[in-house]
Amino acid sequence: MSIFHIVLFKFKDDLSKEVVEKASEGMVTLEAKLLHPVTKKTYVRNRIGGINNSPEGRARGFTHGYICEFDNEEDRTYYLEADPAHIEWVQYVKPFIADALVVDFVNGVHV
């Protein structure tokens, strides 16, 4: 049962391109630092992301999107609540974020 974790960010308007780029790339490259507490191996899969380029005009100001995948709820919980690398990154990026939206789902589960 894979859990897909989707995060959308609105970066603050007054940030330089360099700050936004470093913060955005940091979200994607964080994967190598995310180690399972028991196996000491990476446990977050398919970590991808980048700047919005949708032609639909429905982004509501969200500028960047990121997706990652967890094998189970325990891994997702550890990532969100206890992984020191993730917690450190969140503290780093938090001052740059005007708004965030998070949606998680299991493929094929609709109700």
Residue pairs with C-beta under 8 A, 6 or more apart in sequence:
1 71
1 72
1 106
2 45
2 69
2 70
2 71
2 106
2 107
3 69
3 70
3 71
3 72
3 73
3 76
3 104
3 105
3 106
4 67
4 68
4 69
4 104
4 105
4 106
4 107
5 67
5 68
5 69
5 70
5 76
5 79
5 102
5 104
6 65
6 66
6 67
6 102
6 103
6 104
6 105
7 27
7 49
7 65
7 66
7 67
7 100
7 101
7 102
8 62
8 64
8 65
8 66
8 100
8 101
8 102
9 24
9 62
9 63
9 64
9 65
9 66
9 97
9 99
9 100
10 61
10 62
10 63
10 97
10 98
10 99
10 100
11 20
11 23
11 24
11 63
11 64
11 96
11 97
11 98
12 96
12 97
12 98
13 98
15 96
19 96
20 63
20 64
20 96
23 92
23 93
23 96
24 49
24 50
24 51
24 64
26 89
26 92
26 93
27 47
27 49
27 66
27 89
27 93
28 47
28 48
28 49
28 50
28 66
30 47
30 85
30 86
30 89
31 42
31 44
31 47
31 68
32 42
33 85
34 42
34 43
34 44
34 79
34 83
34 85
34 86
35 41
35 42
35 43
35 85
36 42
36 43
36 75
36 78
37 78
37 82
43 70
43 71
43 75
43 78
43 79
44 68
44 69
44 70
44 75
44 79
45 68
45 69
45 70
45 71
46 67
46 68
46 69
47 66
47 67
47 68
47 69
48 66
48 67
48 68
49 64
49 65
49 66
49 67
50 64
50 65
51 63
51 64
52 59
52 62
52 63
52 64
52 65
61 98
61 99
62 99
62 101
70 76
70 79
76 104
79 86
80 86
